[in-house]
Amino acid sequence: MVTVAFAYRVCLALGNAAHRKKSRSAEQWTAYALLYLPVRTSAFSMHHVTVIGAGPAGLMAALAAAQRGCQVVLLESMDRPGRKLALTGHGRGNVSHQMETEALLAAFGPAAAFLKPAFYSLPLARLTAVLETVGVRLTTEADGRIFPASVGARELAQILTAAACAHGVELRCQTRVTELCPEGDHWRVRCAHSAPIASRAVILTTGGMSYPATGSRGDGFRLAETLGHRIEPLHPGLVGLHCPGTQPAQGSSALAEVTVLAAGRSLGRTTGPVLFTHSGVSGPAVLDMSKHATKALQAGNSPAVRLNLAPGMDAAAMDRRLHEAIRNSPRRSLVRLLETWAPPKLARFIVHFCRLDEKTPIAHLSASARRGLSQAVTGLTLPVTGHDGWKRAMITCGGVARSDITARTLMSRRVPGLFFAGEILDMDGPTGGFNLHAAFATGWHAGLHAAAMIRS
Ligand SMILES: Cc1cc2nc3c(=O)[nH]c(=O)nc-3n(C[C@H](O)[C@H](O)[C@H](O)COP(=O)(O)OP(=O)(O)OC[C@H]3O[C@@H](n4cnc5c(N)ncnc54)[C@H](O)[C@@H]3O)c2cc1C
């Protein structure tokens, strides 16, 4: 009785102290302290699974493990789960892409084989079913991108959180994990401002380094590295590239074949929409290829981006087309001549890029000037001097080395009982829903296998 009275007085004192700083009433703070303090300080109340990071990967991992009967605690450093998820797809949440599982996997290039068990654990049909079970119906757009039909990305995060909590997941926000200590058959998870948590398994889903304001600040890489995991060099992906001198074309968009080059070699190529920005180039095709340029920049190579505004056509074929067009309408302006392949601002930019006077009558264009224009339309090569940085990059490339993780279970090969899911892993996909599907699938898969480990 004396102990209870003492504990109550401690809670009351804490309640009053907290009340002096914040706006809640002393009674509210006292109730809070009485209810939650024992939980927060119970270092030895053992959970089955601790999930670190409540993004799409962590929410799915927590849901999967809890649905299989595990006692799960989900720790999130921010004030609410899924801050990045809420921003995805311009607030609509492009959660996957309509294609066969093998094609989805192929989009991840060298990581495809590693991701195979996770994607077969949560293929599109099962992801759709899981989301429908929690009340989120999906819709597919003409280009194959899949979005929630009637809720936004922010609601999707709230719904997934509510579903996890309804299955008994204990969510603790504003809880930043600082250290992971393996202790015999369990883990001690140390947090910045609260007591450590003990659990049998840990799933690390702290995301990458991009958009740090959403909570993804690279903590997980440090935690994993401390435990002996190799981190493949990190560089931003799905990020706008800086190309000096392109400002006059700002706002122009075109369909182009985009190639990233460095040291005379092609590092990657795709075809799709390109957008000229105030500082260089962006748009889906450039975003998808940007990881090659950021990696080359980091290595000290000088990358360039080459745009073919007439995909499938080479400079010789373009020269024949221009020659024919000039013969057919010799009174057209240079800019009008190029407008077949580029919007007016970009056409004007190309003319200046070729050091031509846009007032020159095309009938007076020399053969070498015409060939220069053909080269520029089919291979406009712009040096890349930088990128929009971690603050604006959509994803992180590199991460925890796949060779340190068993693909079949997503458990560490270095430390048993530690699982990984989501962007913390060395894997990255293009724009169009691939990265969210990968986060959901790896989260789900890690949750299932952590639960299987607890049961065994
Ligand atoms: C603007 C934008 C738009 C995007 N749009 C799309 C899209 O439409 N489709 C698509 O497929 N992909 C999209 N992406 C990419 C996608 O959002 C990510 O790939 C995905 O969120 C990764 O999920 P994750 O759970 O691994 O990591 P995150 O979403 O980064 O979640 C990690 C969580 O861990 C928490 N955390 C970090 N460190 C700690 C710590 N020490 N302790 C506790 N918690 C911690 C963070 O606060 C965060 O909540 C977009 C990204 C951005 C930035």
The ligand as an SDF file (V2000), in Angstrom:
LIG
                    3D

 53 58  0  0  0  0  0  0  0  0999 V2000
    7.3950   12.8230  -52.2410 C   0  0  0  0  0  0  0  0  0  0  0  0
    7.4540   11.3300  -52.4140 C   0  0  0  0  0  0  0  0  0  0  0  0
    6.5240   10.7070  -53.2160 C   0  0  0  0  0  0  0  0  0  0  0  0
    6.5940    9.3210  -53.3970 C   0  0  0  0  0  0  0  0  0  0  0  0
    5.6240    8.7210  -54.1500 N   0  0  0  0  0  0  0  0  0  0  0  0
    5.6560    7.3780  -54.2960 C   0  0  0  0  0  0  0  0  0  0  0  0
    4.5990    6.7060  -54.9980 C   0  0  0  0  0  0  0  0  0  0  0  0
    3.5870    7.3160  -55.3760 O   0  0  0  0  0  0  0  0  0  0  0  0
    4.7170    5.3640  -55.1830 N   0  0  0  0  0  0  0  0  0  0  0  0
    5.8010    4.6470  -54.7160 C   0  0  0  0  0  0  0  0  0  0  0  0
    5.8550    3.4480  -54.9430 O   0  0  0  0  0  0  0  0  0  0  0  0
    6.7620    5.2510  -53.9820 N   0  0  0  0  0  0  0  0  0  0  0  0
    6.7050    6.5780  -53.7530 C   0  0  0  0  0  0  0  0  0  0  0  0
    7.6770    7.1810  -52.9880 N   0  0  0  0  0  0  0  0  0  0  0  0
    8.6980    6.3390  -52.3300 C   0  0  0  0  0  0  0  0  0  0  0  0
    8.0870    5.6710  -51.0670 C   0  0  0  0  0  0  0  0  0  0  0  0
    7.4460    6.6470  -50.3070 O   0  0  0  0  0  0  0  0  0  0  0  0
    9.1610    4.9830  -50.2130 C   0  0  0  0  0  0  0  0  0  0  0  0
    9.8510    4.0610  -51.0180 O   0  0  0  0  0  0  0  0  0  0  0  0
    8.5220    4.2780  -49.0150 C   0  0  0  0  0  0  0  0  0  0  0  0
    7.8920    5.2140  -48.1710 O   0  0  0  0  0  0  0  0  0  0  0  0
    9.5630    3.5050  -48.2030 C   0  0  0  0  0  0  0  0  0  0  0  0
    8.8800    2.9210  -47.1260 O   0  0  0  0  0  0  0  0  0  0  0  0
    9.6340    2.5060  -45.7750 P   0  0  0  0  0  0  0  0  0  0  0  0
    8.5720    2.0400  -44.8370 O   0  0  0  0  0  0  0  0  0  0  0  0
   10.7480    1.5880  -46.0800 O   0  0  0  0  0  0  0  0  0  0  0  0
   10.3060    3.8340  -45.2370 O   0  0  0  0  0  0  0  0  0  0  0  0
    9.6630    5.2390  -44.7910 P   0  0  0  0  0  0  0  0  0  0  0  0
    8.4110    5.4940  -45.4770 O   0  0  0  0  0  0  0  0  0  0  0  0
   10.7810    6.2140  -44.9420 O   0  0  0  0  0  0  0  0  0  0  0  0
    9.3350    5.0100  -43.2500 O   0  0  0  0  0  0  0  0  0  0  0  0
   10.3690    4.8680  -42.2880 C   0  0  0  0  0  0  0  0  0  0  0  0
    9.8170    5.2840  -40.9430 C   0  0  0  0  0  0  0  0  0  0  0  0
   10.7940    4.9990  -39.9360 O   0  0  0  0  0  0  0  0  0  0  0  0
   10.8080    6.0550  -38.9990 C   0  0  0  0  0  0  0  0  0  0  0  0
   12.1250    6.0700  -38.3390 N   0  0  0  0  0  0  0  0  0  0  0  0
   13.3250    6.3780  -38.8850 C   0  0  0  0  0  0  0  0  0  0  0  0
   14.2920    6.2560  -37.9760 N   0  0  0  0  0  0  0  0  0  0  0  0
   13.7020    5.8690  -36.8230 C   0  0  0  0  0  0  0  0  0  0  0  0
   14.2080    5.5890  -35.5120 C   0  0  0  0  0  0  0  0  0  0  0  0
   15.4850    5.6860  -35.1880 N   0  0  0  0  0  0  0  0  0  0  0  0
   13.3140    5.2130  -34.5490 N   0  0  0  0  0  0  0  0  0  0  0  0
   11.9810    5.0920  -34.8390 C   0  0  0  0  0  0  0  0  0  0  0  0
   11.4600    5.3740  -36.0610 N   0  0  0  0  0  0  0  0  0  0  0  0
   12.3200    5.7440  -37.0430 C   0  0  0  0  0  0  0  0  0  0  0  0
   10.5690    7.2960  -39.8470 C   0  0  0  0  0  0  0  0  0  0  0  0
   10.0860    8.3790  -39.0810 O   0  0  0  0  0  0  0  0  0  0  0  0
    9.5460    6.7870  -40.8550 C   0  0  0  0  0  0  0  0  0  0  0  0
    8.2220    6.9920  -40.4170 O   0  0  0  0  0  0  0  0  0  0  0  0
    7.6340    8.5590  -52.7880 C   0  0  0  0  0  0  0  0  0  0  0  0
    8.5630    9.2060  -51.9660 C   0  0  0  0  0  0  0  0  0  0  0  0
    8.4810   10.5750  -51.7890 C   0  0  0  0  0  0  0  0  0  0  0  0
    9.4850   11.2450  -50.8770 C   0  0  0  0  0  0  0  0  0  0  0  0
  1  2  1  0
  2  3  1  0
  2 52  2  0
  3  4  2  0
  4  5  1  0
  4 50  1  0
  5  6  2  0
  6  7  1  0
  6 13  1  0
  7  8  2  0
  7  9  1  0
  9 10  1  0
 10 11  2  0
 10 12  1  0
 12 13  2  0
 13 14  1  0
 14 15  1  0
 14 50  1  0
 15 16  1  0
 16 17  1  0
 16 18  1  0
 18 19  1  0
 18 20  1  0
 20 21  1  0
 20 22  1  0
 22 23  1  0
 23 24  1  0
 24 25  2  0
 24 26  1  0
 24 27  1  0
 27 28  1  0
 28 29  2  0
 28 30  1  0
 28 31  1  0
 31 32  1  0
 32 33  1  0
 33 34  1  0
 33 48  1  0
 34 35  1  0
 35 36  1  0
 35 46  1  0
 36 37  1  0
 36 45  1  0
 37 38  2  0
 38 39  1  0
 39 40  1  0
 39 45  2  0
 40 41  1  0
 40 42  2  0
 42 43  1  0
 43 44  2  0
 44 45  1  0
 46 47  1  0
 46 48  1  0
 48 49  1  0
 50 51  2  0
 51 52  1  0
 52 53  1  0
M  END
$$$$
